[in-house]
Amino acid sequence: MTDKHPTLKEFQPGRGYTKEDWDSVDSPELTDEELARMRPAREVLPPEFFRSLDEMRKGQARKSRAK
């Protein structure tokens, strides 16, 4: 499976941000403690969120499988 939006490892100009923006971002790996504190989305987000997702999905035509 190919990634639709792969994570870039190096700066590439012309993508809507500068080299300075790229260098200023610090996104460290999650710690074991942070991972342990994570909870499923259904425990955190309101039920309306999931209802709206279901309604959006109902209006979309089913896509055929490409082989």
C-alpha positions, 0 to 999 in steps of 0.5 A, spaced: 500 500 500 502 506 498 502 512 502 497 518 499 501 523 504 508 520 506 512 523 511 518 527 509 525 526 512 528 532 509 526 539 507 523 540 500 522 547 497 515 549 494 510 546 499 508 552 502 513 553 508 520 555 509 526 552 511 526 556 517 519 553 518 521 546 517 527 547 522 523 550 527 518 544 528 520 539 533 516 533 534 519 528 538 517 521 539 511 519 544 514 517 551 511 510 554 508 514 559 504 518 554 502 512 550 499 509 556 495 515 557 492 515 550 484 513 550 480 511 544 476 516 541 470 514 543 471 515 550 474 522 549 470 525 543 462 527 543 457 522 540 455 528 535 462 527 532 461 520 530 454 521 528 456 527 523 461 522 520 456 517 519 452 522 516 457 524 511 459 517 509 452 515 507 452 521 502 458 518 498 457 513 493 461 507 494 467 506 490 469 500 486 475 496 488 481 497 483 485 491 481 
